[in-house]
Amino acid sequence: MTSMRLRCCSANLGQQRVAIRIALLLSLVLTVPPTLSLNDKPIRSEAEKAIRETAHDMMKAFLTQDVATFKRHSAKRTLELVSLTYEAARHDPRYQQELQNARITNADQFLGYFMLGLATQYLQAAPVTPEAAARRIANDSTISFISDSEANIIVGDSVFARARRVAREWKIDLTDSLKKAVLKEVTNPELRARIKSL
């Protein structure tokens, strides 16, 4: 069961490092009132504080498979990637039986199933409570503001995601970080083209 979750969404997500990396990606969301300019140092400090608080909430949601919270903070492109990945898995004979056995009938259930696999792996690799893991992740990232409405999320030396302000909230776009791995598993030419165009 775990192997399908990991293969559907990434060629090598079975590795501990990748699970931790994705956990970091999923955990970062920024909430800053849209009238504030992030160029002011006090405002930037407030934004970074908001990132830390929201990162905690997102990581905990990830580790407890809270799909609604994950979706609320995800960029539209990321949710489209999840839907296309589910569609590809649904039509791929390699995954059809597993989806059927798990009673996965829509993209939200697929997302929860995927999160369960990664969260289980993450918690086995780093045996801590979801709360402790969320606190750790909330403090182990760097936010590099590109503008008042866009920021890179950096873990280690790599940009893993981009935060974009949409209306009054910041949304996290994981698409570019996950797309390459997803494409390794998707064989349907039409779905591959749609994923590439995201």
Secondary structure, DSSP 8 states (H G I E B T S, - for coil): -HHHHHHHH-TTTTSHHHHHHHHHHHT------TTS-TTSHHHHHHHHHHHHHHHHHHHHHHHTT-HHHHHHHB-HHHHHHHHHHHHHHHH-HHHHHHHHHTT--SHHHHHHHHHHHHHHHHHHHS-S-HHHHHHHHHHS-EEEEEETTEEEEEETTEEEEEEEEETTEEEEE-HHHHHHHHHHH---HHHHHHHHT-
